[in-house]
Amino acid sequence: MTASPALERLMRLGPDDPFPDELLGLPLEQLQILHSRICRQLELEYLTDPEGGHPITCDRLHELQIEFTSRLLG
């Protein structure tokens, strides 16, 4: 069973979708949700585009990883 297109859009965060300018003030739960949506988007991009992940999606994932690391070490 496949999810509806509207649900699919909520589950992923595409390169054209808004992304917070500042991650520092977000609660951990919000970061985890963003991370899940970005990972789903990146998986879709790798499955559908021979070039791989979109640069914006890859950059967003990297920003989230930096924020998670800084919180763990902080």
C-alpha positions in Angstrom: 0.0 0.0 0.0 1.4 3.4 -1.0 0.9 6.6 0.9 -1.1 9.4 -0.6 0.8 12.2 -2.4 0.0 14.6 0.4 1.3 12.2 3.0 4.4 11.5 1.0 5.1 15.3 0.9 4.8 15.5 4.7 7.2 12.5 5.1 10.0 14.1 3.1 11.6 17.6 2.9 12.6 18.4 -0.6 15.1 21.0 -1.8 12.4 23.5 -2.5 10.7 23.1 0.9 11.4 25.6 3.7 14.2 24.7 6.1 15.0 26.5 9.3 17.8 29.2 9.0 18.9 28.4 12.6 18.9 24.9 14.1 20.4 25.9 17.4 17.1 27.0 19.0 15.1 24.0 17.8 14.1 21.3 20.4 15.7 17.9 19.9 12.4 16.4 18.8 12.2 18.9 15.9 15.7 18.1 14.9 14.9 14.4 14.8 11.8 15.0 12.7 13.8 17.1 10.2 16.5 14.5 10.1 14.0 11.7 9.3 12.4 13.8 6.6 15.7 14.7 5.0 16.9 11.0 5.1 13.7 9.9 3.4 14.2 12.6 0.7 17.8 11.7 0.2 16.8 8.0 -0.2 14.2 9.0 -2.8 16.8 11.1 -4.7 19.3 8.3 -4.8 16.7 5.8 -6.0 15.3 8.1 -8.7 18.3 10.2 -9.9 21.5 8.6 -11.4 23.4 11.7 -10.2 22.5 10.9 -6.5 21.3 13.2 -3.8 20.5 16.9 -4.6 23.2 19.2 -3.2 20.7 21.1 -1.1 19.4 17.9 0.5 23.0 16.7 1.2 23.9 20.1 2.7 20.9 20.0 5.0 21.7 16.6 6.2 25.3 17.8 6.9 23.9 20.8 8.9 21.8 18.5 11.0 24.7 16.1 11.7 26.8 19.1 12.8 24.0 20.2 15.1 23.5 16.7 16.6 27.3 16.4 17.2 27.5 19.8 18.8 24.7 18.9 21.2 26.3 15.6 22.1 29.6 17.2 22.8 28.2 20.4 24.3 
